[in-house]
Amino acid sequence: MEDGDWVMVRPPTERDLWNPSLVDTESSKPLKLTFSGPAKHWTDAIPIGNGRLGAMVWGGVKEETLQLNEDTLWTGNPGNYTNPNAPEALTQVRKLVDNGQYVEATAAAVKLSGAPSDVYQLLGDIKLEFDESHLKYAEETYHRELDLDTATVRVKYSVAGVEFLREHFASKPDQVIVAKISTSKPGSLSFTVSLDSKMHHNSHVHGKNQIIMGGSCPGKRIPPKANANDNPKGIQFCSVLDLQISDSKGVIQVLEDNKLRVEGSDWAVLLLVASSSFDGPFTKPSDSKKDPTSESLNKLESIKNLSYSQLYAHHLDDYQNLFRRVSLQLSKSSKSLLGNNLLKTGKVVSLVTNSDFKESEDEKISTSERVKNFQTDEDPSLVELLFQYGRYLLISCSRPGTQVANLQGIWNKDIEPAWDGAPHLNINLQMNYWPSLPCNLSECQEPLFDYISSLSVNGSKTAKVNYEASGWVVHQVSDIWAKTSPDRGEAVWALWPMGGAWLCTHLWEHYMYKMDKDFLRNKAYPLLEGCASFLLDWLIEGPGGYLETNPSTSPEHMFIAPDGKPASVSYSSTMDISIIKEVFSAIVSAAEVLGKTEDDLIKKVLAAQPRLLPTKIARDGSIMEWAQDFQDPDPHHRHVSHLFGLFPGHTITVEKTPDLCKAADNTLYKRGEDGPGWSTTWKTALWARLHNSEHAYRMVKHLFNLVDPDHESDYEGGLYSNLFTAHPPFQIDANFAFSAAVSEMLVQSTIKDLYLLPALPRDKWANGCVKGLKARGGVTVNICWQEGDLHEVGLWSKDQNSLQRLHYRGTTIKASISSGRVYTFNRQLKCVKTYSL
């Protein structure tokens, strides 16, 4: 299959299984991130990834860099995550809390802290050097883009009338990063390529057209000491670059034994593979039997007979099977865009037209300019782009068999990245996976479940030794070695044993969306059992017959103790109890599905449930963050942990707890709109759960603030030019949470309920259509609306028969959904058509 000879015709994706009656055109703006020049900062570069391997494409002309990552490159070794002195310290802290000595308890709780996590590392760089003529490229011809529909980066520019084109993609099926460089003039391609790294490494040419780079990660997170015995062996890695050029023209030369020089070729294809010696979280690198060099060379051997077109076809088939499941089209009111006269002509107007923009203009304006303009033009198609970008990033950094998406997904340029690049379990890791279920990417969540399994192994040791408890526990930060002990440092962040419990809620959510009993029985339930066992042991008798958590913190937030001093340690923080309620509810429901309601553990959970503290309302009308109505020294704090029960939890709902919803509303007003990107997007989802479209949209708009990387400390939240979300610095969690929050604005669900357009900003996204979203109960949801009103709904379930209650603006109807059939409902929620899938 040569380039351009074949056209691959793929079977219809889920979004194509339902067609609305209105004219349904694609948005006139393509799903592309565009740039008018090479990257000047890392956050101007474009990310590609196949789940395991990642690259940042800078798009330089004279000199190009593809900065590389491999998801198993971390410092360190498997650790001992227990502290035999913890039980004594725990007794002391609990006594101080019982006596109301919260400041002293906060100081004493440092004895419960542990060691820091290990650190995510990097792989290296592909360096391309072109000749001096490239310094004089025609700047007006430069174009760099990421096409989300194909997961392909393209860089185009002209030198002396010759057009140069570079194409880059990361293939999951063939486990390779691919780059093709071509020109419009035969024989005019010449460049030098090499591999480099900030890691300890060496590189050399292998054969006539390959470069091998081998290296190692530090065996400890601190700089290795002079004593060799105190410098354990770290994870080893190898990357191999393979270079192919046109048969008819060009030569490859070896330079300095570590560079390859191409002269006078028509085109060149670069293949980059990489492997490491990491063999799971419980195997020391020194005991690993994996050989990264032979693995990398074997991988290249397995794809050596595949043409560029074949590699690209494999990539597209794999990627688009995931990405094309969901489409989102949003536009402003047709009345404001087209004028009332056009509407009066009686012509059919496209539901989602963006005819106020011309395609030629789209090509000229960069994505960063669009972000800058959003505060004035509020372009709905930019919301579409950021929504789909979150899905793109999840597909690109988390696939079955890979490591869990860390604080930066897989993309990292530093030996010492911010917050170690480590998974943080008090919001960030969970947020990474919020879109996986509603946005129809459930396979991308599999690494999280593998990770939870590893955590449960180490966590059972931590629970037993540190807390003399059964089951398993995880704290606030972890790493590739499945660290489960507390972080180092102050209790305000380190002392938080709810990380594993929060992760376990994802297991039950997965079942609610997929209705997969085998998953529930074999994967989810054993982990839920261990988690619930720990929580039962962690809860202790408190006043008034209630069970309490002691010690307890609200993540990263202090309070003013009754003596007027700051403290962080007390008992039964609202988040603790909210998470426990969620886990207990999940395991009881799971036991009902699996016929385990008579198990002793379930009986204990049922007995404990009514003894958990209810969520309380403070004097100022907000949700209380702690068990007592302490003074809050930072009412605009970035965390909104005490609203866990509203989102992502389910204990606060508009229908069942209106008083708590009013208090949650007051809490969000009190917290304010400012905060890091992840705080902004969490608040978006919280407002959506309150069915408050105005404030949900305000938070959407708040995120569209272009961050200047040279002065990023002046910002709170916002977007970089490559649409990475900012804390700052870059954290990927808000990219994912944005997609999830937008889906919450359009569809909310329980196993038996579907809420249609519950937080639609009718004046901002007056017309639109979303297809392929998932709801609990195994239902696929498609909705079109016109001038702010529901127009049509399409529902189906491939594997489940279900009875759904459809809710829209106070109207509720019951709909019986049979597996394998598509149902279309009109604006009155009347079923008007049904057919087989």
LINBELQUI-V529015 format. One line per field, one symbol per residue. ss: DSSP state (@ for helix, = for strand, . for the rest). psi: psi as a letter, one per 20 degrees, with the letter a starting at -180 (. if undefined). Layout:
ss->???
psi->???
This chain:
ss->.............@@@...............====......@@@.====...=====.....========...=...........@@@@@@@@@@@@@...@@@@@@@@@@@.......=...=======.@@@@@.==========....========..==========....========.....========...=======...=======...........@@@.....==========.....=====...=======.==========........@@@....@@@@@@@@@@@@....@@@@@@@@@@@@@@@@...=====..@@@@@.@@@@@..............@@@@@@..@@@@@@@@@@@..@@@@@@@@@@@@@@@@@@........=..=........@@@@..=...@@@@@.@@@@@...@@@@@@@@@@@@@@@@@@@@@@@@@@.........=.............@@@@....@@@@@@@@@@@@@@@@..@@@@@@@@@@@@@@@@@@@@@@.==.@@@.==.===.=..=.==.....==..==..@@@@@@@@@@@@@@@@@@@@@.....@@@@@@@@@@..=....=.....=.......=.........@@@..............@@@@@@@@@@@@@@.....@@@@@@@@@@@@@...@@@@@@@@@@@..=..@@@@@@....=.....==...=..@@@@@@@@@@@@@@===...====..........=========...========..========.....=======..=======...======....======.
psi->orpihqppoqqqrhiiipprhqpnqqqipqmppqqjrqphrhjirppqqkggpqqoohkqfgpqpopqqpijoqrarqrokqoiighghgggghggghjjmhghhgghihiirbrrrappargbqpppprrhhihkqohiipppqoohhilppppqrqolipppppppropghjlqppppprrippjjoprpqrqrqirorqqqpobikqpppqaqqpiqhqpqrhohhjmqpapqrpqppppqrqhhqqqpqppkjjqppppkrgrqpppoqqrrjplrijpqhiipjpohghgghhghhijhjprghgghggggggghhghjhpqppqrrphghgiqhghhiijqppphkqliipqhhhhhhprhhhhghihhgilohhhggghghhggghghijoqpirrqpahkdippiqhmrpkjjqppjjgggghhjhihghjllhhiighghgghgghhghhhggggghjlqabqqqbhqaahjlpirqrrbqhhhhnnkjghgghhhhghggghghlohgggghggghhhghghgghhhhprpaqjjqqqporqroojprrorhjjqqripcqlqhgghggggggggghgghhghjkkiiqhghhgghhhgijppqpqprhjjrpphrhqmqpoimikqhqlhijhhgpjajioqhhhmhghhghhghghgghaiqrrghgghghghghghjknhghghhhghhhmoppohilhiiqoaaqrhjjqqqgrappihhgghggggghhhhpqqahiqpoplhlpnhihmhqrpppjqqqqjkpppppqqpliqpgqppqrphiqpqoqpppolippqppooqqjqpppqahjkpoiqqrq.
